[in-house]
Structures are given as structure tokens and as C-alpha cells.
Amino acid sequence: MLQYLLKRILVALPVLVGVTAISYLIISLAPGNAVDILIDPNQTPGQAQRLREELGLNQPIPVRYAKWLGELARGNLGYSFLTRRPVAERISERLSPTLSLAFAAIFVAYLVALPVGVISATRQYSAADYVSTGFALIGNSLPTFFLGLSFIYLFSVRVRWFPTGGMSTIGATPTPNDFIVHLTLPALVLGMSILGAVMRYARSSMLEVMRQDFVRTARAKGVTGRTVIYKHALRNALIPVITLLGIQLPVLFGGAIITEQVFGWPGMGRLTIEAITQRDYPVLMALNLVTAVMVVGGGLFSDVLYVVVDPRIRYA
């Protein structure tokens, strides 16, 4: 297993280099640059040119990318054009809130979707099946921003159960309970964006597994229905759901951009919006790299969970 993971990591390195090269090219070709944000409109063209030289924006794109890649190989993500702070510091400040939000959303989604998917599969074409399928369709169809604003109106403005945004109460000492209260609404909204897909995968996989011979054999031997479903069928049905989990980890980072904006959550999503509007190329490149690493890491995480769920799986 360890040898397999090492091989996968070595194969992923050229992929990450390719992703960063394409990202750097697209970002560099986009209209505008950091100089347009930083300079005073009344400054002379010479002053603007000096600023471009200071930031290295006067050099060809391949040269700039090669320098960025060289610094990355030494563990340096560069410095923000706007704040002149190390990019690694800015990302480290925002990474923890985004990870907290993403894993809370995954917990909520799978906590609800797996049992509902199993019930929907075991009671196919019943009222519970139709209700859960319709709920999944609604969850997949509603835009995140609309769902977030609706939750804020219902649970923050009308009944006042939760705060409208932020990660802690202004002026109060941060506590775990206060953090959980602020985390609940954004986690529910972000979890709703993936809940429908998880439920549908769980339902389809359970339906397929329950038609297989080993399930019929277990029932023919007199094994109780609950044992057949939750001990035999569910474990085999989790493989496609685990695959979906590996894909959703980086997707949640993308979905968190909108959710964090709606709820004022100080994570990487808000940092991404700020970097785009300010043309802060080093920060954007680092964010793209983190997302690419999440995609690769999600695949490796799924491979490890395969072995945990199904011991018959072996990697050469």
C-alpha cells in the first residue's frame, strides 16, 4: 500500500506542474494587473513602469513562471503584491477556517445522506423514497447564494437562532460554543450543496448491491434484514460513495467561495475573491496550487478508504 501511494505521489508531481503552468498562463493573460490597482491614476507612466519592474511584471511570462517555480521548489510561495506579506502566511491564516467549514459540511451531508439513501433504497417506490429523492433534487438545484440568504432570513432574522455571519461574536471572547453557533448555518448551506449527490449515489449503490447473489444467500440462510442491510450490503455499497467523497473535497473549496462571501466567513474563499479583484498573482497561484493538491490528496484519501471498507482490495 505504501509503495502504491508513493508511486501515485510521484505521478502527481508532473500533473501539479502542468496545472500551475496553465494557471499561470491564464492569470497572466487576463486583462489588468496589480499595477493598475496600486498606482495613483495621476502618476506618470515612468512611475508605473518602475512599479512593474519592481514586481517583475515587465518580464516575459515564461521567465516569470520559471522564477516562481524555482522559488516554489525552495518552499517559498512568494509575497503578496498588495500587502507585501509572505503568501504562505496569508493562506495559513485562512486555511483553518475553510477546513473547519468544509469538514463540517461533509459531516452534515454524510450524516444525513447515507441513512436517507439506505432507507430510500430499501423502500423503493414508497412515499419515503419519493420524498427523499425530491429533497435531493431540490438540494442539487438551489444555488448556494440563494440557500444561504434564505437561511439567514429564516434562522437569523426571523427566529434569531443563529448569527448572520462571521466566525465569532464581535467584542466577545472566542469560545468553542460561539464558534459552533457561527459555523452551523454556513456548514448546513455548504453541506446541502453535496447532500443530494451523496444520497443519490448511496441509493443507487444500495439498490445494485441488494440485487447481488450474496445478499440473496444471506437472506435465504435466515439472516435478519437489518443485519443483511447494514452489515453486508452497506459496506459493499460504500465504494462509489467513497469515490464521490474524494471528488467532493476540492469541490467544497470552490463552493466555499460563495458560502464564505454570503456569511462573511474569513476563509480561503474570501481570500480568493480579494486576490482576483486586486490582481494579486502570487496569492492566486498559491490558491490554485492548494486546490490542485486537494484534488490529488482526495484521490489518495479515497484509495486508503477503499482498503478500510473492503479488505479484499489490494494495491500492487
N, C-alpha and C positions, 0 to 999 in steps of 0.2 A: 504493500500500500504506500509506504513512504517513498519507495523508488518511483512509483507511478506519479505521485504528487510532484516530486522533483522534476520529472520529465515534463509534466504539464506546465510547471512554472517556467522552465527553460523555453518551452514552445511559446509561452505567453509573452516573453520579453520582446521578440520581434513584432508581435501584434501591438503591444503598447507603444513601441517606437513608431509604427505606422499610424496609429491613432493620433499621437502627438504631432506628427508631421502634417497630416491632413488638417487637424485642428489649427495648427499654427498658420498654415497657408490661408485657410478660410478667414481667421481672425485678422490677419494682416491685409487681406484684400477687401475687408469690409470698409464702407465709407467712414471717414473721420478717424481721428486718433487722439491720444491723450493730450497732445499739444493744443488741440482745439479747446479742450476743457481747461487746461492750466493757464494759458496765456490771457492777458488782458487784450480785448479787441483793439485797444488804442496803441498797442505796442507795435514796433516796426517789424518788417519782415526779417531783418537781421536778428532781432531778439528771438523770434520764433525759430529761426534756423539754428541758433545756438542751443535752444532747448531741445530741438530734435537730435542734435549731435550729442548732447548730454545724456539723453535717454537711449541713444543708439538707433533711433528710428530712421536715420539717414543712410543706413547700410542696407545692402540687398537682403531680401528675405532669406535666401539660403544661408548667408553668413550669420544673420541674427539667430536663425534656428540652430545652427551648429554651435554657436556660443551658448545658447540656452541649454542644449543637450549636454554640452560639456560641463556646465555648472550643475545640471541635474545629476550627472554621474558622480559628482563630488558631494551630493546631498544638499545642494543649495537650490531652492526654488526661486530665487531672485528676490527683488524688492519691489514693493508696490510703487507705481508711478505717482500716485496721489499722496499717500501717507509717508512714503519712503521707509516704511517698516518692512521687515522680512515677511515674505508671503507665508512662510510656514507658521509664523506667529498668528497671523490673521486667520488662517484656516484652523489652527488648533483651538482658537477661541470659539469658532463657530461649529466645529465638528461634533463636539459633545452634545449640544442641544439638538442637532439634526439626528444623531444616532439615537438619542433618547426618544425623539418623536417617531422615527422610523420603526424602531423595535417595539414601541408601544402600539403603533398601528398594526404591525404584524401580529402581535399578541392578541389584540382585539379581533382582527379579521379571522385568524385561525381558530380562536376560541369559539366564535360564533359559527363560522362557515363549516367546519368539519362535522360537528354534531348535526347541524341542519342538513348538510349534504347526505349524511348517512341516513337520517330519517326520511329524507326525500326519496332516496334510492330504495329503501326497504318498504316504503309505502307508495310505490309508483302509481301515478294517476289518481291519487287520493287528493282530498282538499288540502292537506298539508303540503303535498308535492306541488300543487299549483300555486299556493301562496308563497312558498319558498322560492320557486322559480321566478315568479313575478317580482318578488323582493330583490332577487339577484339581478334581474333585468333593469329594475329601477336604479340599483346601486351602480351598475355599469353605465347607465345613460346620463345620470345627473352630473353636470360639470362640478369640479371641486369648488370653484369660487362660489357657485350658486348654493351648494350644500353648506359651505362654511358660513356664508351670510345668513342663510336660513337658520342654522343652528345658533348663531349669535343672537338673532332676533328672538327666537323661541326661548332659549335657555339662559341668555344673558340679559336681554332687555325685558322680556315678558315675565318670566318666573324668577329670574335673578339667582339661578343656582350656580352659575359659573361666571368668571370674569370674561370680559370681551376680548382680551388679548394680553400679550406679554408673557414672560416666564416667571414673574414674581410680582407681588403686590408692591407698588411704589411707596417708598418710605418705610416699609416694614422689613424686619429681619427675615431673610430667606430661611424657610423651613421645608422639610420633605413634604409635609401635608400641603403647604401652599404651592409647592412645585407640582404635585399631583393634580391639584384642583385646576391649575393653569394648563396642565398637559392634557386633561381629559377631552375637551372639545376638539382641539386640533388632531389628537390621536384618533378620535371617532371619525372625523371627516376624512382623514387620510386612509384609515382602515376601510371605510366604506368604498373607497375607490378600487380596492382589490378584493373585497369580500365576495362580490358577485362571481368573479372569476374562480376563486378558490372553491366556492360552493358548487359551481357547475362542474369543475374538474373532479371534486370529491364524489359528486353524484354519478357522473358518467363512469368513473373508475370503479366505484362500488357496484354499479349495475353490471359491468363487464365481468368483474371477479365473481359475483354471485351466480353467474351462469356457468362457471367452470366446474370441472368434474370433482375436484377435491371438496368443494362446498357441498355438492350433492351427496358425496360419500359420507361426509361428516354428519349430515342430516339423516342419512339412511342408517347410520350407526346409533342414532338416538341422542346425539349431542344437542343440547338446548340451543334455541335460536339465538339468544343473547351471546352465548359463547362462540357460536359459528360466526356471527357478525363482527363482534369486537375483538376476538382473539385470532381468528383465521382470515376472514375476508378483509377486514380493515387494514391489517398490516400489509397485505399484498396490494391493496388499493392505494397506499400512500406514495408509491413510487412516482406516478405522474404529478402528485401534489407537491412532492419534494422538488421535482424538476421546476415546477412553477415558482416555488419559493426562491430558488437560485436566480431565476429571471427577475423576480419582483424586487429583490434587494436594491439593485441600481435604479429600477423604475421608481421606487419610492423616493430616491433622492431627487429625481426630476419632478415628481408630483409634489414634493415638499416645497418647491419654489413658490407655487401658488398658495398653498396652505400657509406657509410662513408669512407671506405677504398679507393674507387676509387676517391672520391672528397676531401679527406683529411679533412673531417668534424669531428670536435672534440667532438663526442658524445659517447654514450654507446656502439655503435658497435665497434669503435676503442678500447675502454677500454676492451671489451670482448676479442678481438684478443690479446691485450697486456697481459691480465690475463692468457689466455690459454698458450701462448708461455713462460711466466715466471712462470707458475705453481703457481700462486697466488691464493690459495684455498679460503681464506676469501672473496676476491673480486668476484670470480666465484660463490660462494654460494649466495652472496648478489644479483648478477645479475640474477641468476636463481630464487631467491625469488621475485624480481621485476617483472620478466616475468610471474611467476605464479599468482601474484597479478593482473597483467594486464589482464590475461585470465579470472579470476573471475570478475574483475571490468567490463570487456567488456560485460559479460553476464548480469550483473546487469544494465549496461547502456542501453542495448537493451530492457530489461524489462520495464524500465522507458519510453523509447521512444515509445514502443507499446501503452501505455496508452495515450500519447500525440497525436499519429497519429490516433488511433481508440479509442474513449471514451467508446465504448461498452465493452472493455476489463476490467475486474475486477479481482483482486487477493484476494483470501481468506486468 
